[in-house]
């Protein structure tokens, strides 16, 4: 990653700059995490399911197409959502050879191999070039420990082939999920279909993104499965049917992060409509986290509003210090961007696992901020962003590195500084409508 300025790519997206406080109310598409969990459960269920207001993005399409290759039938049905049709999923099973493209989707590459193992198919998995760098050894080791045959040429990464067993005994399994909670969720989602269920034990010195495991357990229980946490590192799923269900998918609260962060840069307020009263999404932490930086946040009547009487553009600086995002690493690029508008350095801790996400997110943020002229330092587990010095800021291209959250963090700083995101289409991974929604929001504060 090169921190030096680079010429703007011809297809780069010029981030809209705000010259007045924002006053925006908007809705967001469905949660990626919930959509993909419910798609898997629907494909493994004992009956047909309807997913209302699901996410329609690259990640969810990759999951859906993978499940179809493994035998599920998926139909579209008009619904009342603003971002696409509802989905009707009927379980089925596949035989023969199938090919599954997981793109750069962590949920698809970790969840689908266990669905494949329960089928009678031989499933060939591959994805985008960077997907071959993402950690997959625990998935491969877990499949083998459960009795499945996996061909990976000894790489421990994509591409690999899973030879379906038709059935899995289950029982007890120990894994190391230190690099991703998705290793845990993948096993728990498939476990009701194991003959003896599953007692899953995590070994290792940390377990990132614990709320995502709680989300997985909650979705299982909502479909009649006995799924419990025996401790912070041991879970038990009993064997049994997964009920077909009609499920309404919540808006993606993690995708709300750049929008709710915007008032700290531009001033004014942004409201997300459809905010759930109760949720397992880590994005629910946003009001508390933004309040700690000095913004005002209010959640009531299905809405979340974040406001700042004066933002960075009105001369105000926010509170720096230390912020532990070990359980909410996906929010870290947005908060790293906000570090530039704080009055003292902002250090984000507990995010070493995000080095293995769509890109090395710590290095990506450091490199992009350096191009703008903003000092940023990293350790293996932390990133520290120093307050922006207006005199040193220079126009720059913000590189997305094929990572949706790096792209959206660039848009946040683009409200104040001249920058262009080289690949805003990276946001299609979880929110294809991002550029349109962002421009609409920013338009409420553009003279």
C-alpha positions as CSV (number, residue, x, y, z in Angstrom):
1,X,0.0,0.0,0.0
2,X,1.5,3.3,-1.1
3,X,0.9,6.3,1.0
4,X,2.1,8.8,-1.6
5,X,-0.5,10.9,-3.6
6,X,-1.7,9.2,-6.8
7,X,-3.5,10.6,-9.8
8,X,-7.3,10.3,-9.7
9,X,-8.6,7.2,-11.5
10,X,-11.0,8.1,-14.4
11,X,-13.8,6.2,-12.7
12,X,-13.2,7.5,-9.2
13,X,-16.2,8.9,-7.3
14,X,-15.8,12.5,-6.1
15,X,-17.1,12.5,-2.6
16,X,-19.7,15.3,-2.1
17,X,-18.5,18.0,0.3
18,X,-20.9,19.6,2.7
19,X,-20.9,23.4,3.2
20,X,-23.9,23.5,5.6
21,X,-25.2,21.4,8.4
22,X,-27.1,18.2,7.4
23,X,-30.8,17.6,8.0
24,X,-31.5,14.1,6.6
25,X,-33.9,11.3,7.3
26,X,-33.3,8.0,5.5
27,X,-34.0,4.3,5.4
28,X,-31.4,1.6,4.9
29,X,-31.5,-1.8,3.2
30,X,-31.6,-5.0,5.2
31,X,-28.9,-6.5,7.4
32,X,-26.3,-8.5,5.6
33,X,-25.6,-10.6,8.7
34,X,-29.2,-11.4,9.3
35,X,-30.1,-12.0,5.7
36,X,-27.3,-14.5,5.1
37,X,-28.0,-16.3,8.4
38,X,-31.7,-16.6,7.5
39,X,-30.9,-17.7,4.0
40,X,-28.8,-20.6,5.4
41,X,-31.4,-21.6,8.0
42,X,-34.2,-21.4,5.3
43,X,-32.2,-23.8,3.0
44,X,-31.7,-26.2,5.9
45,X,-35.3,-25.9,7.3
46,X,-38.0,-28.5,7.2
47,X,-40.4,-26.2,5.3
48,X,-40.6,-23.1,3.1
49,X,-39.6,-19.7,4.5
50,X,-40.3,-16.2,3.5
51,X,-37.7,-13.5,4.0
52,X,-39.3,-10.0,4.1
53,X,-37.2,-6.9,3.3
54,X,-34.0,-8.9,2.8
55,X,-30.8,-7.4,1.6
56,X,-30.1,-7.5,-2.1
57,X,-26.4,-7.0,-2.4
58,X,-23.4,-8.9,-3.8
59,X,-22.8,-10.7,-0.5
60,X,-26.4,-11.8,-0.2
61,X,-26.6,-12.8,-3.9
62,X,-23.5,-14.9,-3.6
63,X,-25.0,-16.7,-0.6
64,X,-28.3,-17.2,-2.4
65,X,-26.7,-18.5,-5.6
66,X,-24.5,-20.9,-3.5
67,X,-27.6,-22.3,-1.7
68,X,-29.4,-22.7,-5.1
69,X,-26.4,-24.7,-6.4
70,X,-26.7,-26.9,-3.3
71,X,-30.3,-27.6,-4.1
72,X,-32.5,-24.9,-2.5
73,X,-35.2,-23.2,-4.6
74,X,-35.5,-19.4,-4.3
75,X,-38.3,-17.3,-5.7
76,X,-39.0,-13.6,-5.6
77,X,-42.2,-12.1,-4.4
78,X,-43.3,-8.4,-4.3
79,X,-43.1,-7.0,-0.8
80,X,-43.4,-3.7,1.0
81,X,-39.6,-3.0,1.2
82,X,-38.0,-0.1,-0.6
83,X,-34.9,-2.0,-1.7
84,X,-36.1,-5.1,-3.6
85,X,-38.5,-8.1,-3.5
86,X,-39.1,-10.6,-0.7
87,X,-37.6,-14.1,-1.0
88,X,-39.3,-17.4,-0.7
89,X,-36.9,-20.2,0.0
90,X,-37.7,-23.9,-0.3
91,X,-35.2,-26.5,1.0
92,X,-33.7,-29.0,-1.4
93,X,-30.5,-31.0,-1.8
94,X,-28.0,-31.4,-4.7
95,X,-26.0,-34.2,-6.2
96,X,-23.2,-34.3,-8.6
97,X,-20.5,-31.6,-9.1
98,X,-21.4,-28.0,-8.4
99,X,-19.3,-24.8,-8.4
100,X,-19.8,-22.1,-5.8
101,X,-18.4,-18.6,-6.1
102,X,-18.1,-16.9,-2.7
103,X,-16.6,-13.6,-4.1
104,X,-15.2,-11.8,-1.1
105,X,-18.0,-12.7,1.3
106,X,-16.8,-14.0,4.6
107,X,-20.3,-15.4,5.5
108,X,-20.5,-17.3,2.2
109,X,-17.0,-18.8,2.3
110,X,-17.5,-19.9,6.0
111,X,-21.2,-20.9,6.1
112,X,-21.7,-22.7,2.7
113,X,-19.1,-25.4,3.1
114,X,-21.1,-27.0,6.0
115,X,-24.3,-26.9,3.9
116,X,-22.3,-28.6,1.2
117,X,-21.1,-31.3,3.6
118,X,-24.7,-32.1,4.5
119,X,-25.6,-32.5,0.8
120,X,-24.7,-35.3,-1.6
121,X,-22.8,-33.0,-3.9
122,X,-19.2,-32.4,-4.6
123,X,-18.8,-28.7,-4.2
124,X,-15.9,-26.7,-5.6
125,X,-15.4,-23.4,-3.8
126,X,-13.5,-20.4,-5.0
127,X,-13.8,-16.6,-4.9
128,X,-12.2,-13.2,-5.7
129,X,-8.3,-13.1,-5.7
130,X,-8.2,-11.5,-2.3
131,X,-10.5,-14.2,-1.0
132,X,-7.7,-16.7,-1.3
133,X,-5.8,-14.7,1.3
134,X,-8.6,-14.8,3.9
135,X,-8.2,-17.3,6.8
136,X,-10.1,-20.6,6.1
137,X,-8.0,-23.2,7.9
138,X,-10.5,-23.6,10.8
139,X,-13.3,-24.2,8.3
140,X,-11.3,-26.9,6.5
141,X,-10.1,-28.5,9.7
142,X,-13.6,-28.5,11.2
143,X,-15.0,-30.2,8.1
144,X,-12.4,-32.9,8.3
145,X,-13.0,-33.3,12.0
146,X,-16.6,-33.9,11.3
147,X,-15.8,-36.6,8.8
148,X,-15.9,-34.7,5.5
149,X,-13.3,-35.0,2.8
150,X,-11.8,-31.7,1.7
151,X,-9.3,-31.1,-1.1
152,X,-7.3,-27.9,-0.6
153,X,-3.8,-28.9,-1.9
154,X,-2.6,-28.2,1.6
155,X,-3.1,-24.5,1.3
156,X,-5.7,-24.0,4.1
157,X,-7.3,-21.4,1.9
158,X,-9.6,-21.1,-1.2
159,X,-10.0,-22.8,-3.6
160,X,-11.0,-26.1,-2.1
161,X,-13.5,-28.9,-2.8
162,X,-16.0,-30.4,-0.2
163,X,-17.2,-33.9,-0.8
164,X,-20.7,-34.0,0.7
165,X,-21.5,-36.7,3.2
166,X,-25.3,-36.5,3.1
167,X,-25.3,-36.6,6.9
168,X,-22.9,-35.5,9.7
169,X,-22.8,-37.2,13.1
170,X,-21.7,-34.1,15.1
171,X,-21.1,-34.5,18.8
172,X,-18.2,-32.4,20.2
173,X,-15.7,-30.2,18.4
174,X,-13.0,-27.8,19.5
175,X,-11.8,-25.0,17.2
176,X,-9.8,-21.8,17.4
177,X,-12.0,-18.9,16.3
178,X,-9.5,-16.2,17.3
179,X,-9.4,-14.8,13.7
180,X,-13.2,-14.7,13.1
181,X,-16.4,-15.4,14.9
182,X,-17.8,-16.7,11.6
183,X,-16.1,-20.0,12.2
184,X,-18.4,-20.4,15.2
185,X,-21.5,-19.2,13.5
186,X,-21.0,-21.4,10.5
187,X,-21.0,-24.6,12.7
188,X,-23.9,-23.5,14.9
189,X,-26.1,-22.8,11.9
190,X,-25.6,-26.2,10.5
191,X,-25.5,-28.1,13.8
192,X,-29.3,-28.8,14.2
193,X,-28.9,-31.0,11.1
194,X,-26.1,-33.0,12.7
195,X,-27.3,-36.4,14.0
196,X,-26.1,-35.7,17.5
197,X,-26.2,-31.9,17.4
198,X,-23.0,-30.1,18.4
199,X,-21.1,-29.0,21.5
200,X,-18.7,-26.5,20.2
201,X,-15.7,-25.3,22.2
202,X,-13.5,-22.3,21.3
203,X,-9.8,-22.4,22.2
204,X,-7.6,-19.3,21.9
205,X,-6.9,-16.1,23.7
206,X,-9.6,-14.0,22.2
207,X,-13.0,-14.3,20.4
208,X,-13.7,-11.3,18.2
209,X,-17.2,-10.0,17.3
210,X,-19.0,-12.0,20.1
211,X,-22.4,-10.2,19.3
212,X,-22.4,-12.0,15.9
213,X,-22.5,-15.3,17.7
214,X,-25.3,-14.1,19.9
215,X,-27.1,-13.1,16.7
216,X,-26.6,-16.7,15.4
217,X,-28.0,-18.3,18.5
218,X,-31.0,-15.9,18.5
219,X,-31.9,-16.8,14.9
220,X,-31.7,-20.5,15.7
221,X,-33.9,-20.2,18.7
222,X,-36.5,-18.2,16.7
223,X,-36.8,-21.2,14.5
224,X,-37.4,-23.7,17.3
225,X,-33.9,-24.9,17.8
226,X,-32.4,-25.5,21.2
227,X,-29.2,-23.4,21.1
228,X,-27.4,-22.1,24.2
229,X,-24.2,-20.6,25.4
230,X,-22.8,-22.8,28.1
231,X,-20.0,-20.3,28.7
232,X,-18.4,-17.5,26.8
233,X,-16.5,-20.1,24.7
234,X,-18.7,-23.1,24.7
235,X,-22.1,-23.5,22.9
236,X,-24.6,-26.4,22.5
237,X,-27.0,-26.9,19.7
238,X,-29.4,-29.9,20.0
239,X,-30.4,-31.9,16.9
240,X,-33.8,-31.3,15.5
241,X,-35.8,-29.6,12.8
242,X,-35.3,-26.0,11.7
243,X,-38.7,-24.6,11.3
244,X,-39.7,-22.8,8.1
245,X,-40.6,-19.2,9.0
246,X,-41.7,-15.8,7.8
247,X,-39.0,-13.4,8.9
248,X,-38.7,-9.7,8.6
249,X,-35.1,-8.6,8.2
250,X,-33.9,-5.5,10.2
251,X,-32.1,-2.7,8.4
252,X,-28.3,-3.1,8.5
253,X,-27.2,-1.0,11.5
254,X,-23.5,-1.4,10.7
255,X,-24.2,0.2,7.4
256,X,-25.7,3.1,9.4
257,X,-22.3,3.9,10.8
258,X,-21.0,6.4,8.1
259,X,-24.4,8.1,7.9
260,X,-24.7,8.6,11.6
261,X,-21.0,9.7,11.8
262,X,-21.6,12.4,9.2
263,X,-23.0,15.1,11.6
264,X,-19.7,15.0,13.5
265,X,-18.0,16.2,10.3
266,X,-20.7,18.4,8.7
267,X,-22.8,19.4,11.7
268,X,-26.6,19.1,11.8
269,X,-28.4,15.8,12.2
270,X,-29.0,12.4,10.5
271,X,-31.9,10.1,11.3
272,X,-32.2,6.4,10.4
273,X,-35.8,5.4,10.1
274,X,-36.8,1.8,11.0
275,X,-34.3,1.4,13.9
276,X,-35.3,-1.8,15.8
277,X,-36.2,-1.5,19.5
278,X,-34.3,-4.7,20.3
279,X,-31.5,-6.2,18.1
280,X,-28.4,-8.4,18.2
281,X,-26.6,-6.3,15.6
282,X,-23.4,-4.7,16.7
283,X,-24.5,-1.5,15.0
284,X,-26.8,-0.9,17.9
285,X,-23.7,0.3,19.8
286,X,-23.4,3.3,17.5
287,X,-25.5,5.8,19.6
288,X,-23.4,5.0,22.6
289,X,-20.1,5.1,20.8
290,X,-20.8,8.4,19.0
291,X,-22.0,9.9,22.3
292,X,-18.6,9.0,23.8
293,X,-17.0,11.1,21.1
294,X,-19.3,14.1,22.0
295,X,-22.2,13.8,19.6
296,X,-25.9,13.7,20.7
297,X,-27.7,10.5,20.0
298,X,-31.4,9.6,20.6
299,X,-33.3,6.4,19.9
300,X,-37.1,6.4,20.1
301,X,-40.2,5.4,18.1
302,X,-38.2,3.3,15.6
303,X,-35.7,6.1,14.8
304,X,-32.1,6.8,15.6
305,X,-30.9,10.4,15.4
306,X,-27.4,11.6,15.8
307,X,-26.8,15.3,15.9
308,X,-24.0,17.9,16.5
309,X,-24.8,21.5,17.0
310,X,-21.4,22.2,15.5
311,X,-19.4,19.7,13.5
312,X,-15.8,19.8,12.3
313,X,-16.7,22.1,9.5
314,X,-18.1,24.6,12.0
315,X,-14.8,24.5,13.9
316,X,-15.7,22.0,16.6
317,X,-13.5,19.1,17.6
318,X,-14.7,15.9,19.3
319,X,-13.3,13.7,22.1
320,X,-10.4,11.4,21.4
321,X,-8.9,8.9,23.8
322,X,-9.3,5.1,23.5
323,X,-12.2,3.1,22.0
324,X,-12.4,-0.7,22.4
325,X,-14.0,-2.2,19.3
326,X,-13.0,-5.8,19.8
327,X,-16.7,-6.8,19.6
328,X,-17.5,-4.4,16.8
329,X,-14.5,-4.4,14.5
330,X,-16.7,-3.7,11.4
331,X,-17.3,-0.2,12.8
332,X,-13.6,0.6,13.1
333,X,-13.0,2.2,9.7
334,X,-15.8,4.8,10.3
335,X,-14.3,5.6,13.7
336,X,-10.8,5.8,12.4
337,X,-12.1,8.4,9.9
338,X,-13.6,10.3,12.8
339,X,-10.3,10.3,14.6
340,X,-9.3,13.1,12.2
341,X,-11.9,15.4,13.6
342,X,-11.1,14.8,17.3
343,X,-9.2,17.3,19.4
344,X,-6.8,14.6,20.7
345,X,-5.6,11.3,19.1
346,X,-8.1,8.6,18.9
347,X,-6.9,5.0,19.5
348,X,-9.1,2.1,18.5
349,X,-8.1,-1.1,20.2
350,X,-9.0,-4.8,19.9
351,X,-9.2,-4.8,16.1
352,X,-6.3,-7.0,15.0
353,X,-8.8,-9.5,13.5
354,X,-9.8,-7.0,10.9
355,X,-6.5,-7.4,9.2
356,X,-8.0,-10.6,7.8
357,X,-11.2,-9.0,6.5
358,X,-11.8,-8.0,2.9
359,X,-8.4,-6.2,3.2
360,X,-6.0,-5.4,6.0
361,X,-8.2,-2.6,7.3
362,X,-5.6,-1.1,9.6
363,X,-3.1,-0.7,6.9
364,X,-5.7,0.5,4.4
365,X,-6.8,3.3,6.8
366,X,-3.2,4.2,7.6
367,X,-2.3,4.5,3.9
368,X,-5.4,6.5,2.9
369,X,-5.1,8.9,5.8
370,X,-1.5,9.4,5.0
371,X,-2.4,10.4,1.4
372,X,-4.6,13.2,2.8
373,X,-1.8,14.3,5.2
374,X,-3.3,12.9,8.4
375,X,-1.0,11.1,10.8
376,X,-2.0,7.5,11.6
377,X,0.0,4.8,13.3
378,X,-0.8,1.1,13.9
379,X,0.2,-1.9,16.0
380,X,-0.9,-5.4,15.4
381,X,-4.2,-4.8,17.3
382,X,-4.7,-1.0,17.3
383,X,-4.9,2.1,15.1
384,X,-4.2,5.6,16.4
385,X,-5.4,8.6,14.3
386,X,-4.1,12.1,15.1
387,X,-6.2,15.2,14.6
388,X,-6.2,16.6,11.1
389,X,-4.1,19.7,10.6
390,X,-6.0,21.8,8.0
391,X,-2.8,23.3,6.7
392,X,-1.4,19.9,5.8
393,X,-4.5,18.4,4.2
394,X,-4.1,17.8,0.4
395,X,-6.5,16.4,-2.2
396,X,-6.1,12.7,-2.6
397,X,-7.6,9.6,-4.1
398,X,-9.0,7.3,-1.4
399,X,-8.4,3.6,-2.2
400,X,-11.2,1.2,-1.3
401,X,-9.1,-1.9,-1.6
402,X,-12.3,-3.8,-2.7
403,X,-13.6,-3.2,0.9
404,X,-17.0,-1.7,1.4
405,X,-16.2,-0.3,4.8
406,X,-13.0,1.4,3.6
407,X,-14.9,3.0,0.8
408,X,-17.6,4.4,3.1
409,X,-15.1,5.7,5.6
410,X,-13.7,7.8,2.7
411,X,-17.1,9.3,2.0
412,X,-17.2,10.4,5.7
413,X,-14.0,12.5,5.4
414,X,-15.0,13.6,1.9
415,X,-17.7,15.8,3.5
416,X,-14.8,18.0,4.7
417,X,-11.8,17.3,2.5
418,X,-11.3,17.0,-1.3
419,X,-11.1,13.3,-2.1
420,X,-12.3,10.8,-4.6
421,X,-13.0,7.1,-3.8
422,X,-11.4,5.0,-6.5
423,X,-14.0,2.2,-6.3
424,X,-17.3,3.3,-4.7
425,X,-18.8,0.2,-6.3
426,X,-17.1,-1.8,-3.5
427,X,-20.1,-0.8,-1.4
428,X,-22.3,-3.2,-3.6
429,X,-21.1,-5.9,-1.2
430,X,-23.6,-4.8,1.4
431,X,-25.3,-1.6,0.3
432,X,-25.5,-1.2,-3.5
433,X,-27.5,2.0,-3.0
434,X,-24.7,3.7,-1.0
435,X,-23.6,6.4,-3.4
436,X,-27.2,7.4,-4.1
437,X,-28.2,7.5,-0.5
438,X,-25.0,9.3,0.5
439,X,-25.4,12.0,-2.2
440,X,-29.0,12.5,-1.1
441,X,-28.0,12.9,2.5
442,X,-25.1,15.2,1.7
443,X,-27.3,17.3,-0.5
444,X,-29.2,18.4,2.6
445,X,-25.9,20.2,3.6
446,X,-24.6,21.3,0.3
447,X,-24.9,24.9,-0.6
